[in-house]
């Protein structure tokens, strides 16, 4: 039976600096939650608080509605999979997998049965006699996963476990983690700075900045309706384009050009920034003329780096033929975002 996790008003301060501030989150039984944010935003500290390696300055941690804030790590039955695998280099794969079971007093026959079962699940049956230094990064990661799984924990915590792997192996391991989550039906919390990992793995994503939650939601809701400029810029590749238009007599200007917009669009009355994703800019005989600076071929699309006055703009298109100097475009105004220039929050139309 998967477990639920609740973090209530968690704050963590080191000396005078808070690395987590009033963090509140409910994680349902069997849910896969991705904690996403830049380096130094408090992600790893949060995991250490959940598993008991750090104490919160303020706040409580609940596992299955039981307060475990003051419980020792060994009492929580929570598995943490580290970025650097944290395997014993002088021990074989078999010994790395079986060590916790030996400490728990299981018999040799039970240990062997459990190790063989986990090794078969993770396709590391042929590695049991080898040591970590003789394994590839992906193999070591599987052993680290196996060591966590064999404990049958209530919750899995992952601290950027794929960041040391090459691109192809990261894709493969993401798929294996998805399959593992489905097979084990276990609650998982996955910390990463990689938005692609978060979007592809997380059923729910938590965006974190400087220890403060910026937005919680499904990948689709966060992408389609970011709460503020930080989220809009952090989610999506290529990154969203941002402009600070000038408004004169009800007309909009960017880089000295007047921008035609539909009458259905209500221009904010506060200072604002306009955001538009590269994929939502259309090449046509539009009202906006851009100077082309360069092209980036992406295989199934082109990224065109352009200028409008002193502003840089990137658009993404599947069209393979372009004028080499200038291009006319228009925005998909249904996909345009307005953000308050002062606090960055989304201005809803």
Secondary structure, 3 states (H helix, E strand, C coil): CCCCEEEEEEEEEECCEEEEEEEEEEECCCCEEEEECCCCCCHHHHHHHHHCCCCCCEEEEEECCEECCCCCHHHHCEEEECCCCCCCCCCEHHHHHHHHHHHCCCCHHHHHHHHHHHHHHCCCHHHCCCEHHHCCHHHHHHHHHHHHHCCCCCEEEEECCCCCCCHHHHHHHHHHHHHHHHHHCCEEEEEECCHHHHHHHCCEEEEEECCEEEEEECHHHHHHCCCEHHHHHHCCCCCCEEECCEEECCEEEECCEEECCCCCCCCCCCCEEEEECHHHEEEEEEEEEEEEEEEEECCCCEEEEEEECCEEEEEEECCCCCCCCEEEEEECHHHCEEEECCCCEECCC
